[in-house]
């Protein structure tokens, strides 16, 4: 299916992985706030990686 440039995760997995990582970050915020913050940053960066399917539509 659609894959991003920098990872082999299918884009549909982003939608499933993102809430799980966000929930984990909420739990971690009570124990290790810096680790929770880094998870939030990772999720944000994960969504910034362009989707090849979108790029194809834009270039057509």
ABEGO torsion letter per residue (X at the ends): XBBBAABABBAAAAAAAAAAAAAAAAAAAAABAAAAAAAAAAAAAAAABBBAAAAAAAAX
